[in-house]
Amino acid sequence: MEEITKIAIFKGKGIRKTLYRNEWWFVVNDVIEALTDSSDPAQYFKRLKLRDTELAKLTDNKGGVQFVPPLML
């Protein structure tokens, strides 16, 4: 299956995305940066995972995301 990778522009910020099995997947740190104007989206996501136990379950011990389910739009 062919994958398509592109950059989406949101509020002037680039958000990396890829089409996989007919679903768009977005880079979490890019989305956080665009929505929050955070200067350190990785740190923002780390703090968010500390507050949300369900979100924390999606990450591995190194802080990387194992998977993120597609967003319902």
DAJO-V817252 format. One record per pair of residues at least 24 apart in sequence whose C-alpha atoms are under 10 Angstrom apart, sorted by the first residue. I is the first residue (numbers start at 1). J is the second residue. Records with the same first field share a line. If there is no record, write none. Layout:
# DAJO-V817252
I->J, J
This chain:
# DAJO-V817252
9->34
10->34, 35
11->35, 37
13->37
23->70, 71
24->70, 71
25->68, 69, 70, 71
26->68, 70, 71
27->68
28->65, 68
